[in-house]
Amino acid sequence: MAKPRSQQISLSDTPYYHICSRTVRKAFLCGVDKETGISFEHRRAWIERRIFELAKVFSIDICAYAVMHNHLHLVLHVDSEEVKSWATEDILTRWHRLFKGTLLTQQYTNKQPLDKFQLEMVESTAEIYKQRLIDISWFMRALNEPIARQANQEDKCTGHFWEGRFKSQALLDEGALLSGMAYVDLNPVRAAIAPTPEQSDFTSIQLRIKAAMKGTQPTTLLPFIGNEHESKTKGIQFSLRDYLTLVDETGRILRDDKRGAINPATTNILRRLHISNESWLKLTTDFEGIFTGAVGTAEHLCEFSEHIGLKRTHGIANAKACLNSA
C-alpha cells in the first residue's frame, strides 16, 4: 500500500527529496519506439523547459534531474524560508503564471479597486497559494499534467499518461543527498544510453560539467557552495569539484564494470562522507532498491520516523550498512 505524503515529506527534517515519476501503458516519455520507429526525443525538451519554468515560480530548487525513456528523476530542494519573504502580490503573480486563480486575485493583480472584505478574501487565498508554492505534490502536478496533455494530443489518445503517484524519498543528510544526486545523474550511463556523464543529454550533470568548464555554475540549478562558504545559506554545502570527481569516477567504473576500482582521491572524498567505496557503488547503482523510503543514517532515519508518526523505522539495516560504513 502506498504511503500518504505526510509519511514521506517532513520539511522539519530535510528540505531535500528524490522524486521519480513513471509513465503508464509503456508510453514513451522520450526515446525511440523500436516497433514503429517513431522518435519521441523532442519530449525531453518539453520536460526540461517545464522543470526550469516551475523552479522560477515555486520556492523549490532543482538539485539534479534526468529524463529517461519512460520515467523522470528529480532531486528537489524546498526553500521554505524564501517563501516567507514574498508579499501577497508576489505570491499571486507567481501563481497566475501557472493557474488562473480566482476572480478576486485577478482583480487584485490588475490593480482593480476592492473593498475590505474582498481584500481579506484575497489575503486568505494568497496564504493557500503560498503553501502550495512549497508543496512538492503541487510542483509535480504542475509538471506532469501539461506534459500528459501534450503527449496524449500527439499520440491521439486519452487516458492516463503518468502513474497515479510519483515516488518520493526524503534525503536526510549529506551522504543521502549526494548519493541520491549521483544516482540520478548517472542514470543514462548506468542504462548504457550515454557513455559518459558529459554526454548524458537532458541531465543536470551535463549542465554542471559544461558550466564548470567555463568556471561557472548553471543558474537553473541549486549551486554547490562548498563547506567553506558558511555565510551563504542558499546552496549545497559541498565542493562542486569533489562532486564532479565522484560522478566522473563512478561513471567510469559503471561503464567499464570495474567493481571496487575507485582511486585514492575519490576514496578520500567518500571517507569524509563516512561512506565506503563498496557502499557508494551500491548506492549509485541501486539507490531505490536499497532504500524504498527515506534515506539517511540510522540516527536520522529514527528521528524522521518519530516525527512523521511511524512506529517502525524502515531501512535501518541498510542505513547502518551503507551510510554508517566508513
Secondary structure by P-SEA (a helix, b strand, c coil): cccccccccccccccbbbbbbbcccccccccccccccccccaaaaaaaaaaaaaaacccbbbccccccccbbbbbbbbaaaaaaaccaaaaaaaaaacccccaaaaaaaacccccaaaaaaaaaaaaaaaaaaacaaaaaaaccaaaaaaaaaaacccccccccbbbbbbbccaaaaaaaaaaaaacccccccccccccccccaaaaaaaaaaacccccccccccccccccccccccccaaaaaaaaaaaaaaaaacccccccaaaaaaaaaacccaaaaaaaacccccccccccccaaaaaaaaaaaccccccaaaaaaaccccc
